Amino acid sequence: MLGAAVAAFGVWKIGMATVRSFNYDVHGQPIEPRHEVEDVEDLDVYLVCGECGTEYKVSRLGDLQIPRHCGEKMQVERRPAQA
């Protein structure tokens, strides 16, 4: 009887650890909640390379992966819309 209780507790602990691990990616980092897609056409949003000054205009922001240009991550700049 005691052995069955210990086995049941072990199965429960493994199950709970498995359920808790669903909130982490393969590298053990917590998964960020997905953000809603934001229409930024009215604002001037750019990805700017700090090395050479290359700019990419962004019209919608969602789960943004910052690209690399000249080996460095580009910076997100929000500017007021030009009239």
HUSUL-V318448 format. One record per residue. N is the residue number from 1. PSI is psi in degrees with one decimal (* if undefined). NEAR is the number of other ideal C-beta (glycine too) atoms within 12 Angstrom. Layout:
BEGIN
N|PSI|NEAR ; N|PSI|NEAR
END
This chain:
BEGIN
1|-43.8|7 ; 2|-37.7|8 ; 3|-38.5|9 ; 4|-37.7|10 ; 5|-41.0|11 ; 6|-41.3|12 ; 7|-41.8|13 ; 8|-41.0|14 ; 9|-41.0|14 ; 10|-42.9|14 ; 11|-41.9|14 ; 12|-44.4|14 ; 13|-43.2|14 ; 14|-41.5|14 ; 15|-43.7|14 ; 16|-38.6|13 ; 17|-37.3|14 ; 18|-44.6|13 ; 19|-42.3|12 ; 20|-30.4|13 ; 21|-12.2|16 ; 22|-17.3|12 ; 23|9.8|14 ; 24|148.6|15 ; 25|-174.5|11 ; 26|-15.6|7 ; 27|5.3|7 ; 28|8.3|10 ; 29|142.0|10 ; 30|141.7|12 ; 31|127.5|14 ; 32|142.4|11 ; 33|145.1|8 ; 34|138.7|9 ; 35|148.9|11 ; 36|149.0|10 ; 37|129.1|14 ; 38|126.1|18 ; 39|115.7|13 ; 40|26.8|23 ; 41|-34.5|14 ; 42|-31.3|15 ; 43|155.0|20 ; 44|103.8|21 ; 45|129.2|26 ; 46|149.2|21 ; 47|121.0|28 ; 48|130.8|26 ; 49|125.4|22 ; 50|-20.2|19 ; 51|-54.2|14 ; 52|-9.6|12 ; 53|6.4|16 ; 54|135.9|18 ; 55|139.2|20 ; 56|127.7|21 ; 57|135.4|21 ; 58|131.8|27 ; 59|-22.8|17 ; 60|135.2|17 ; 61|134.0|22 ; 62|-125.8|14 ; 63|96.2|14 ; 64|124.5|21 ; 65|116.5|11 ; 66|120.6|19 ; 67|166.7|19 ; 68|140.9|16 ; 69|133.9|19 ; 70|25.2|14 ; 71|-6.6|11 ; 72|150.1|17 ; 73|141.7|17 ; 74|153.6|26 ; 75|141.4|23 ; 76|125.3|25 ; 77|127.7|21 ; 78|126.0|18 ; 79|152.3|16 ; 80|144.1|11 ; 81|137.8|12 ; 82|132.7|8 ; 83|*|5
END
